[in-house]
Amino acid sequence: MLGKLLKYDMAALSRVLVPVHIAALAVGLVAAACFFGCNWIDSAYNGWSGSSGFSASILVMLAMTGAFCLFALFMASAATFFAIVHRFYKNFFTDEGYLTLTLPVSANLHIASKVIAAALWLLIDVVIVGFCAYFASMAAMGFAGDFDETIPYFMLMSSYGFSSIESFASFMLAGSTSAMQVLAMVLTAYAAFALGSALAAKHKVAAGIGLFFALSWAAGLVHSIKSVLLATSFMYESSYNYAAANMLSSGVSLVLYLITSIVFYAVCVYVIDRKTNLA
């Protein structure tokens, strides 16, 4: 039964997200072309000092167009998140929920299907948006740079304490932490809208949005406390190892995101099974 639910959820998401990511690929190619043009003009005229007024204007126009395309590219990720959460809310807490909840399927299978579909589309989004961002970054360097100079690398660094990712282990840890962080964010939204729909007689969407920000703030506070505690514990070490500290911090974050995901998954199952009232 899980397979049938997953097929249905994937089809519903794909109707929206396939066109979004086709557009993202097109926008990524435009961004790469713009940045490559910037690199070519900069090399041909030896930078701004050698550029004529016309070439400088073209350089500015290409740079602004490329930056706008990058912004639009990352909006595809925001659209993916929004579509996933909207699918969850619509399927359970609108008129569609009357049909969904009459199916002879447990709440656990319903939530599992939603989570798997979300994870698959988030993976697709990361591959497409990450490739486009990498391609555009390389184009900006005339395809002569290294991976550690690209946008995806700096995004991974954000999950690794903004420290250099120098080994395969640290790369996998940063990637796993980033993936679990995004999945935890999705489950936070699921739990927020489930609780909002169960607790609020009216304005359920507003309640869900408010709870999402509240739960996200609480999770952020926990991670801030974690960072302070780890920094304090390493502060008094005579042989401070920055790389080891970052691996430990990223590992603890990974565990916290996993615990958050499990807790909010359980909240969703409980609310769908016991507290959902569409009246």
Buried (B, 14 or more C-beta within 10 A) or exposed (E): EBEEBBEBBBEBBBEBBEEBBEBBBBBBBBBBBBBBBBBBBBEEBEEEEEBEEEBBEBBEEBBEBBEBBBEBBBBBBEBBBEBBBBBBBBBBBEEBBEEBBEEEBBBBBBBBBBBBBBBBBBEBBBEBBBBBBBBBBBBBBBEEEEEEEBBBBEBBBEBBBEBEBEEEEBBEBBBBBBBBBBBBBBBBBBBBBBBBBBEBEEEBEEBBBBBBEEBBEEBEEBBEEBBEEBEEEBEEEEEEEEBEBBBBBBEBBBEBBBEBBEBBBBBBBBBBBEEBEEE
